[in-house]
Amino acid sequence: MKLFFKQILIKIIKYQVTMKNVPVHQSDKKIKDAKVELTHIIRDSVFIFLGILSAGFGLKGFLLPNMFIDGGVMGISLIIAELTKIPLSVLIVGVNLPFIIMGFSTISRQFALKSIIAITLLAFAVHFIPYPIITEDKLLIAVFGGFFLGLGIGLAIRGGAVIDGTEVLAVFVSKKTSLTIGDVILLFNVLIFGAAASVFSIEIALYAMLTYLAASKTVDFVVSGIEEYVGVTIISNKNEEIRLAIIEKLGRGCTIYSGKRGRHLEQTEIIYTLITRLELAKLHTEIDKIDTDAFIVMHSIKDAKGGMIKKRPLK
């Protein structure tokens, strides 16, 4: 099916190019760009669709039947649903709508449109899909309800949309004030948990915090990727030996760039490589074999793409 749509799109563009007498090199670029865009649209759509199914399962299979709530805009929707008996599917769209309008001006039009579609589809999923009720154990509800909800939110973000407008609000407020995005999200959720404690009970508010922690950690895990990378900068007099060790012993690529160091600004070559946290100990071992005095700087990388990210087979 994916190949079919690609072929149709390529034929349409070729026809338009022929009609307009566009030079060949420009037509090739148009076809290549169209193929890339279509591939990304299909990939993003799959992420969003899976995110909707997962979030719906977390809501109807765990949280909603047991009067549990979460943080963020979804938490507000769940509280209102319990107090007013308005269907959650209606509230998901209604409560998120103002935040998506913020996203229209704060982030981008495409982001807002994709988010509106994703939130609407989530509302339909919650209303029409008969998810089974999994358990009545409160701890399991809080942990796994938060996990599946967070998985859904994270997959939607991977697809370039949101199904919970909290992050949009945080970006909007952070641009208007001195607060950071993290500060806004924290304050927003403190208010929600306080409301849950006063409306329902302190016990439900505490379980809501646990649900939120499970959801937020899952979102971080999904958005940042399964492998957490570490960027490593190495300065050594034996940089060539270290470079070969990184390539031959760890199977990783590296970049060499020139620099100056010390009081006399001596010329030196600096090695930069990207590895996973699990490979960090191995890297230190290989460097210590060559130069125990090597200067090493490490920093976390949220995500990476291209180059030799995937480890190549060692000889």
Summary of the structure (lengths in Angstrom):
residues: 315
radius of gyration: 25.0
end to end distance: 38.9
largest distance: 74.0
contacts: 1006
relative contact order: 0.10
helix: 68%
strand: 10%
